[in-house]
Amino acid sequence: MQLNNPHLQKYHDHGFYLIRGFTYPQCFKVIDFFDSTDLNTSGGILEIGVEHGQFYMLLNCTTSIEEKSYCVDVFDQQNLNIDRSGKGSEFHFLTNLKNLDKHTTANTNIIKGDSTDKALKIVDRIGAGSMRYISVDGGHTVTHTINDLMLAEQLIKNSGIVALDDISNYSWPGVAEGAVKYLLRDPTLVPVAIGYNKLWLCKLSYHQTYLDLLANSPLIDKTTANPISKFVGWNLVILTP
């Protein structure tokens, strides 16, 4: 796999496959593409549900050391993991960060707890509109999915990208149901692509811009099928399998 971002290339070649996780390797090409558009060029990253950090560190390859990144996870408080989606480990996460992350823990901030817990004050601690990329991969219940997409809507930059994981995983139907219910609320965060078990979303004001870019990108195969479909009424690009 040839990537434009040298940090993504290094992590792909020397770190990604050493970490337990379920991220599709094609996600490197998606982030590399977004990273090359000059639309979304600054800000930290956030992952809700970090597990051992496989996708978190992929996203963190796009940041500078001055840009604060965050993860929210219950980690060893598995009594809060009510649907048993994933099993985070703070020890394994920190070990992987020290050994394989671009910034070796220097820009990472950990928020331990359930993302639905208002006492965590997640928006206040991170800052509204400050995140460049957000991965939503926490609790897979309908309630968690809606809550975490609402958090992402507040925390993502206007030009940022949000990835909702397990949208097509039949083991976790609450994710798809939660996404539909969230989108029926007339949000400002809307779907722009689907692929590699993730629903990719952006702010409404950037939807057409990203849709046009993706529709003409190497991420789709124009020779096999119409790359544009709809999800809850929104046009989105189907990324090449």
Backbone hydrogen bonds, N-H to C=O, Kabsch-Sander energy under -0.5 kcal/mol:
donor,donor_aa,acceptor,acceptor_aa,energy
3,L,1,M,-0.5
9,Q,5,N,-2.2
10,K,6,P,-2.3
11,Y,7,H,-2.2
12,H,8,L,-2.7
13,D,9,Q,-2.3
14,H,10,K,-2.3
15,G,11,Y,-1.9
16,F,11,Y,-3.0
18,L,15,G,-1.9
19,I,16,F,-1.3
27,C,24,Y,-2.1
28,F,25,P,-2.0
29,K,26,Q,-0.6
30,V,26,Q,-1.4
31,I,27,C,-2.5
32,D,28,F,-2.6
33,F,29,K,-2.1
34,F,30,V,-2.4
35,D,31,I,-2.7
36,S,32,D,-0.8
36,S,33,F,-1.1
37,T,34,F,-1.3
44,G,130,S,-1.0
46,L,133,Y,-2.1
47,E,70,Y,-1.7
48,I,135,S,-2.9
49,G,47,E,-0.7
49,G,72,V,-3.3
53,G,50,V,-2.7
57,M,53,G,-2.4
58,L,54,Q,-0.9
59,L,55,F,-2.4
60,N,56,Y,-2.3
61,C,57,M,-0.7
61,C,58,L,-0.9
62,T,59,L,-1.9
63,T,60,N,-1.4
67,E,64,S,-1.3
68,K,66,E,-0.6
69,S,107,N,-3.3
70,Y,45,I,-3.0
71,C,109,N,-2.0
72,V,47,E,-2.4
73,D,111,I,-1.7
77,Q,74,V,-2.5
78,Q,76,D,-1.7
80,L,77,Q,-2.3
81,N,78,Q,-0.9
82,I,80,L,-1.8
84,R,81,N,-1.4
86,G,84,R,-0.8
89,S,51,E,-1.1
93,F,89,S,-2.6
94,L,90,E,-2.7
95,T,91,F,-2.3
96,N,92,H,-2.5
97,L,93,F,-2.4
98,K,94,L,-2.5
99,N,95,T,-1.7
100,L,96,N,-3.0
101,D,96,N,-0.7
101,D,97,L,-1.4
104,T,101,D,-0.6
106,A,103,H,-2.3
108,T,105,T,-1.2
109,N,69,S,-2.0
111,I,71,C,-2.8
112,K,110,I,-0.5
113,G,73,D,-1.9
117,D,114,D,-2.4
118,K,116,T,-0.9
120,L,117,D,-1.8
121,K,118,K,-1.5
125,R,121,K,-2.3
126,I,122,I,-2.1
127,G,123,V,-2.7
129,G,154,Q,-2.0
130,S,127,G,-1.2
130,S,155,L,-0.9
131,M,155,L,-2.7
132,R,44,G,-3.7
133,Y,44,G,-1.0
134,I,161,I,-1.9
135,S,46,L,-2.8
136,V,134,I,-0.5
136,V,163,A,-3.1
137,D,48,I,-2.7
137,D,135,S,-0.7
145,T,141,T,-2.3
146,I,142,V,-2.4
147,N,143,T,-2.6
148,D,144,H,-3.0
149,L,145,T,-2.1
150,M,146,I,-2.1
151,L,147,N,-2.0
152,A,148,D,-2.5
153,E,149,L,-2.3
154,Q,150,M,-1.2
155,L,151,L,-2.1
156,I,152,A,-2.5
157,K,131,M,-3.0
160,G,157,K,-1.5
161,I,132,R,-1.9
162,V,201,L,-2.7
163,A,134,I,-2.9
164,L,162,V,-0.5
164,L,199,L,-3.0
165,D,136,V,-2.5
165,D,163,A,-0.7
166,D,197,N,-1.4
167,I,164,L,-0.6
167,I,197,N,-1.1
169,N,166,D,-1.0
170,Y,168,S,-0.8
172,W,169,N,-2.0
175,V,172,W,-1.7
176,A,172,W,-0.6
177,E,173,P,-2.3
178,G,174,G,-2.5
179,A,175,V,-2.4
180,V,176,A,-2.3
181,K,177,E,-2.5
182,Y,178,G,-2.4
183,L,179,A,-2.5
184,L,180,V,-1.6
185,R,182,Y,-1.6
186,D,183,L,-1.1
190,V,188,T,-0.6
190,V,202,C,-3.2
192,V,200,W,-3.3
193,A,200,W,-1.7
194,I,237,V,-2.5
195,G,198,K,-2.4
198,K,195,G,-1.0
199,L,164,L,-2.3
200,W,193,A,-2.8
200,W,198,K,-0.6
201,L,162,V,-3.3
202,C,190,V,-2.6
203,K,160,G,-0.6
204,L,188,T,-2.9
206,Y,203,K,-1.9
207,H,203,K,-0.6
207,H,204,L,-1.1
210,Y,206,Y,-2.7
211,L,207,H,-2.6
212,D,208,Q,-2.4
213,L,209,T,-1.9
214,L,210,Y,-2.8
215,A,211,L,-2.3
216,N,212,D,-0.8
216,N,213,L,-0.6
217,S,214,L,-1.7
220,I,217,S,-1.1
222,K,220,I,-0.7
224,T,221,D,-0.9
225,A,221,D,-0.9
229,S,236,L,-2.8
231,F,234,W,-2.1
234,W,231,F,-1.8
236,L,229,S,-2.3
237,V,192,V,-2.3
238,I,227,P,-3.1
239,L,194,I,-2.5
239,L,237,V,-0.7
240,T,219,L,-3.1
